[in-house]
């Protein structure tokens, strides 16, 4: 993992890129790109409507667990990290 790379970006890279990740999740590469840019998975993964974290874990050969992905890619956690980064500038 690169020093400034998020867990989500690392998972996508391990799977083989945005296209392969999108195919595994049943979404477009553009949607995966949006997840990477926003640094989190959709809210629906946290309300039980989708399980992209489980699909990502499986597609990565379980290099990352579902729980690890959910924890690191939670919109609430990312919002705090983004605020910390903006305060550092």
Contact map, one row per residue, 1 for C-alpha under 8 A:
11101000010000000000000000000000000000000000000000000000000000000000000000000000000000000
11111000000000000000000000000000000000000000000000000000000000000000000000000000000000000
11111000000000000000000000000000000000000000000000000000000000000000000000000000000000000
01111100000000000000000000000000000000000000000000000000000000000000000000000000000000000
11111110110000000000000000000000000000000000000000000000000000000000000000000000000000000
00011111110000000000000000000000000000100000000000000000000000000000000000000000000000000
00001111111000000000000000000000000000000000000000000000000000000000100110000000000000000
00000111111100000000000000000000001100110000000000000000000000000000100110000000000000000
00001111111110000000000000000000000100100000000000000000000000000000000000000000000000000
10001111111111000000000000000000000000000000000000000000000000000000000000000000000000000
00000011111111100000000000000000000000000000000000000001000100010000000000000000000000000
00000001111111111100100000000000000000000000000000000001000000000000000000000000000000000
00000000111111111100000000000000000000000000000000000000000000000000000000000000000000000
00000000011111111000000000000000000000000000000000000000000100000000000000000000000000000
00000000001111111001100000000000000000000000000000000001001100000000000000000000000000000
00000000000111111111100000000000000000000000000000000000000000000000000000000000000000000
00000000000111111111100000000000000000000000000000000000000000000000000000000000000000000
00000000000110011111110000001101100000000000000000000000000000000000000000000000000000000
00000000000000011111111000011000000000000000000000000000000000000000000000000000000000000
00000000000000111111111100001000000000000000000000000000000000000000000000000000000000000
00000000000100111111111110001001000000000000000000000001001000000000000000000000000000000
00000000000000000111111111111011000000000000000000000000000000000000000000000000000000000
00000000000000000011111111111000000000000000000000000000000000000000000000000000000000000
00000000000000000001111111100000000000000000000000000011001000000000000000000000000000000
00000000000000000000111111100000000000000000000000010011000000000000000000000000000000000
00000000000000000000011111110000000000000000000000000000000000000000000000000000000000000
00000000000000000000011111111011000000000000000000000000000000000000000000000000000000000
00000000000000000010011001111111000000000000000000000000000000000000000000000000000000000
00000000000000000111111000111111100000000000000000000000000000000000000000000000000000000
00000000000000000100000000011111110000000000000000000000000000000000000000000000000000000
00000000000000000000010000111111111000000000000000000000000000000000000000000000000000000
00000000000000000100110000111111111100000000000000000000000000000000000000000000000000000
00000000000000000100000000001111111110000000000000000000000000000000000000000000000000000
00000000000000000000000000000111111111000000000000000000000000000000000000000000000000000
00000001000000000000000000000011111111111100000000000000000000000000000000000000000000000
00000001100000000000000000000001111111110000000000000000000000000000000000000000000000000
00000000000000000000000000000000111111100000000000000000000000000000000000000000000000000
00000000000000000000000000000000011111110000000000000000000000000000000000000000000000000
00000101100000000000000000000000001111111000000000000000000000000000000010100100000000000
00000001000000000000000000000000001101111100000000000000000000000000000111100100000000000
00000000000000000000000000000000001000111110100000011000000000000000010011100000000000000
00000000000000000000000000000000001000011111110000000000000000000000000000100000000000000
00000000000000000000000000000000000000001111111000000000000000000000000000100000000000000
00000000000000000000000000000000000000000111111111100000000000000000000000000000000000000
00000000000000000000000000000000000000001111111111111000000000000000010000000000000000000
00000000000000000000000000000000000000000111111110000000000000000000010001000000000000000
00000000000000000000000000000000000000000011111111000000000000000000000000000000000000000
00000000000000000000000000000000000000000001111111100000000000000000000000000000000000000
00000000000000000000000000000000000000000001111111100000000000000000000000000000000000000
00000000000000000000000000000000000000000001101111110000000000000000000000000000000000000
00000000000000000000000000000000000000000001100111111110000000000000000000000000000000000
00000000000000000000000010000000000000001000100001111111000000000000000000000000000000000
00000000000000000000000000000000000000001000100000111111100000000110110000000000000000000
00000000000000000000000000000000000000000000000000111111110000001100000000000000000000000
00000000000000000000000110000000000000000000000000111111111000000000000000000000000000000
00000000001100100000100110000000000000000000000000011111111100000100000000000000000000000
00000000000000000000000000000000000000000000000000001111111111111100100000000000000000000
00000000000000000000000000000000000000000000000000000111111111000000000000000000000000000
00000000000000100000100100000000000000000000000000000011111111000000000000000000000000000
00000000001001100000000000000000000000000000000000000001111111110000000000000000000000000
00000000000000000000000000000000000000000000000000000000111111110000000000000000000000000
00000000000000000000000000000000000000000000000000000000111111111000000000000000000000000
00000000000000000000000000000000000000000000000000000000100111111000000000000000000000000
00000000001000000000000000000000000000000000000000000000100111111101100000000000000000000
00000000000000000000000000000000000000000000000000000100100001111111100000000000000000000
00000000000000000000000000000000000000000000000000001101100000011111110000000000000000000
00000000000000000000000000000000000000000000000000001000000000001111111000000000000000000
00000000000000000000000000000000000000000000000000000000000000011111111100000000000000000
00000011000000000000000000000000000000000000000000001000100000011111111110000000000000000
00000000000000000000000000000000000000001000110000001000000000000111111111000000000000000
00000000000000000000000000000000000000000000000000000000000000000011111111001000000000000
00000011000000000000000000000000000000010000000000000000000000000001111111001100000000000
00000011000000000000000000000000000000111000000000000000000000000000111111101100000000000
00000000000000000000000000000000000000011000010000000000000000000000011111111100000000000
00000000000000000000000000000000000000111110000000000000000000000000000011111110000000000
00000000000000000000000000000000000000000000000000000000000000000000000001111111000000000
00000000000000000000000000000000000000000000000000000000000000000000001111111111100000000
00000000000000000000000000000000000000110000000000000000000000000000000111111111110000000
00000000000000000000000000000000000000000000000000000000000000000000000000111111111000000
00000000000000000000000000000000000000000000000000000000000000000000000000011111111100000
00000000000000000000000000000000000000000000000000000000000000000000000000001111111110000
00000000000000000000000000000000000000000000000000000000000000000000000000000111111111000
00000000000000000000000000000000000000000000000000000000000000000000000000000011111111100
00000000000000000000000000000000000000000000000000000000000000000000000000000001111111110
00000000000000000000000000000000000000000000000000000000000000000000000000000000111111111
00000000000000000000000000000000000000000000000000000000000000000000000000000000011111111
00000000000000000000000000000000000000000000000000000000000000000000000000000000001111111
00000000000000000000000000000000000000000000000000000000000000000000000000000000000111111
00000000000000000000000000000000000000000000000000000000000000000000000000000000000011111
